[in-house]
């Protein structure tokens, strides 16, 4: 479910069929997101999943898998908060 929602968000910013987005897809290199688009995607993800991405962690998000792991870990940590 998270993966599909992330693909939906990304599809507004890329010229690629969302079905072509895989876990190993790289955000900048494969999707061609520039820094403005990347930050816009991050903003939409924060809003959609009710989270705030740590700016120090954002630079570590290279692939879709990295992004999904971050979202999942954030959600898990906040279940117990």
Phi and psi restraints in degrees (value plus and minus 20) as a CYANA .aco file:
   2 UNK   PHI     -81.2   -41.2
   2 UNK   PSI     -64.4   -24.4
   3 UNK   PHI     -78.4   -38.4
   3 UNK   PSI     -66.5   -26.5
   4 UNK   PHI     -84.1   -44.1
   4 UNK   PSI     -59.1   -19.1
   5 UNK   PHI     -87.3   -47.3
   5 UNK   PSI     -60.7   -20.7
   6 UNK   PHI     -82.9   -42.9
   6 UNK   PSI     -62.4   -22.4
   7 UNK   PHI     -82.0   -42.0
   7 UNK   PSI     -59.6   -19.6
   8 UNK   PHI     -81.1   -41.1
   8 UNK   PSI     -64.3   -24.3
   9 UNK   PHI     -83.5   -43.5
   9 UNK   PSI     -66.3   -26.3
  10 UNK   PHI     -83.1   -43.1
  10 UNK   PSI     -53.9   -13.9
  11 UNK   PHI     -81.5   -41.5
  11 UNK   PSI     -40.2    -0.2
  12 UNK   PHI     -94.9   -54.9
  12 UNK   PSI     -34.0     6.0
  13 UNK   PHI    -135.6   -95.6
  13 UNK   PSI     -29.0    11.0
  14 UNK   PHI    -143.2  -103.2
  14 UNK   PSI     138.5   178.5
  15 UNK   PHI    -122.5   -82.5
  15 UNK   PSI      41.4    81.4
  16 UNK   PHI    -170.0  -130.0
  16 UNK   PSI     123.1   163.1
  17 UNK   PHI     -85.6   -45.6
  17 UNK   PSI     112.2   152.2
  18 UNK   PHI     -81.6   -41.6
  18 UNK   PSI     -41.8    -1.8
  19 UNK   PHI     -89.3   -49.3
  19 UNK   PSI     -35.9     4.1
  20 UNK   PHI    -104.2   -64.2
  20 UNK   PSI     -30.8     9.2
  21 UNK   PHI     -98.2   -58.2
  21 UNK   PSI     103.2   143.2
  22 UNK   PHI    -137.6   -97.6
  22 UNK   PSI     150.0   190.0
  23 UNK   PHI     -78.8   -38.8
  23 UNK   PSI     -55.3   -15.3
  24 UNK   PHI    -104.8   -64.8
  24 UNK   PSI     -22.5    17.5
  25 UNK   PHI     -81.0   -41.0
  25 UNK   PSI     109.8   149.8
  26 UNK   PHI    -108.9   -68.9
  26 UNK   PSI     115.7   155.7
  27 UNK   PHI     -82.6   -42.6
  27 UNK   PSI     -68.5   -28.5
  28 UNK   PHI    -105.0   -65.0
  28 UNK   PSI     -73.3   -33.3
  29 UNK   PHI     -87.7   -47.7
  29 UNK   PSI     -66.8   -26.8
  30 UNK   PHI    -105.8   -65.8
  30 UNK   PSI     -57.4   -17.4
  31 UNK   PHI    -111.7   -71.7
  31 UNK   PSI     -36.2     3.8
  32 UNK   PHI      51.3    91.3
  32 UNK   PSI       6.3    46.3
  33 UNK   PHI     -92.0   -52.0
  33 UNK   PSI     107.9   147.9
  34 UNK   PHI    -102.9   -62.9
  34 UNK   PSI     157.2   197.2
  35 UNK   PHI     -84.1   -44.1
  35 UNK   PSI     -56.6   -16.6
  36 UNK   PHI     -85.9   -45.9
  36 UNK   PSI     -66.2   -26.2
  37 UNK   PHI     -83.3   -43.3
  37 UNK   PSI     -61.3   -21.3
  38 UNK   PHI     -79.6   -39.6
  38 UNK   PSI     -65.7   -25.7
  39 UNK   PHI     -88.6   -48.6
  39 UNK   PSI     -51.9   -11.9
  40 UNK   PHI     -85.9   -45.9
  40 UNK   PSI     -62.2   -22.2
  41 UNK   PHI     -81.6   -41.6
  41 UNK   PSI     -65.1   -25.1
  42 UNK   PHI     -79.0   -39.0
  42 UNK   PSI     -63.8   -23.8
  43 UNK   PHI     -80.1   -40.1
  43 UNK   PSI     -63.0   -23.0
  44 UNK   PHI     -87.3   -47.3
  44 UNK   PSI     -57.3   -17.3
  45 UNK   PHI     -86.0   -46.0
  45 UNK   PSI     -62.6   -22.6
  46 UNK   PHI     -79.0   -39.0
  46 UNK   PSI     -63.5   -23.5
  47 UNK   PHI     -87.9   -47.9
  47 UNK   PSI     -65.5   -25.5
  48 UNK   PHI     -82.8   -42.8
  48 UNK   PSI     -62.3   -22.3
  49 UNK   PHI    -122.5   -82.5
  49 UNK   PSI     -11.9    28.1
  50 UNK   PHI      31.7    71.7
  50 UNK   PSI      37.5    77.5
  51 UNK   PHI    -162.2  -122.2
  51 UNK   PSI     146.9   186.9
  52 UNK   PHI    -146.2  -106.2
  52 UNK   PSI      97.4   137.4
  53 UNK   PHI     -97.7   -57.7
  53 UNK   PSI     112.7   152.7
  54 UNK   PHI     -90.0   -50.0
  54 UNK   PSI     107.7   147.7
  55 UNK   PHI     -77.9   -37.9
  55 UNK   PSI     -52.7   -12.7
  56 UNK   PHI     -90.1   -50.1
  56 UNK   PSI     -46.5    -6.5
  57 UNK   PHI    -105.4   -65.4
  57 UNK   PSI     -47.8    -7.8
  58 UNK   PHI     -76.7   -36.7
  58 UNK   PSI     -61.1   -21.1
  59 UNK   PHI     -86.1   -46.1
  59 UNK   PSI     -36.7     3.3
  60 UNK   PHI    -107.2   -67.2
  60 UNK   PSI     -27.0    13.0
  61 UNK   PHI    -103.1   -63.1
  61 UNK   PSI      79.6   119.6
  62 UNK   PHI    -118.2   -78.2
  62 UNK   PSI     -64.4   -24.4
  63 UNK   PHI    -137.9   -97.9
  63 UNK   PSI     151.0   191.0
  64 UNK   PHI     -79.5   -39.5
  64 UNK   PSI     -60.7   -20.7
  65 UNK   PHI     -79.7   -39.7
  65 UNK   PSI     -61.3   -21.3
  66 UNK   PHI     -80.1   -40.1
  66 UNK   PSI     -64.5   -24.5
  67 UNK   PHI     -84.1   -44.1
  67 UNK   PSI     -64.4   -24.4
  68 UNK   PHI     -85.3   -45.3
  68 UNK   PSI     -59.7   -19.7
  69 UNK   PHI     -81.5   -41.5
  69 UNK   PSI     -63.2   -23.2
  70 UNK   PHI     -81.9   -41.9
  70 UNK   PSI     -67.5   -27.5
  71 UNK   PHI     -80.9   -40.9
  71 UNK   PSI     -67.5   -27.5
  72 UNK   PHI     -81.6   -41.6
  72 UNK   PSI     -64.4   -24.4
  73 UNK   PHI     -85.0   -45.0
  73 UNK   PSI     -60.0   -20.0
  74 UNK   PHI     -82.0   -42.0
  74 UNK   PSI     -65.2   -25.2
  75 UNK   PHI     -83.0   -43.0
  75 UNK   PSI     -62.4   -22.4
  76 UNK   PHI     -82.2   -42.2
  76 UNK   PSI     -66.1   -26.1
  77 UNK   PHI     -81.9   -41.9
  77 UNK   PSI     -56.3   -16.3
  78 UNK   PHI    -102.0   -62.0
  78 UNK   PSI     -33.5     6.5
  79 UNK   PHI     -87.4   -47.4
  79 UNK   PSI     -54.0   -14.0
  80 UNK   PHI    -116.6   -76.6
  80 UNK   PSI     -20.6    19.4
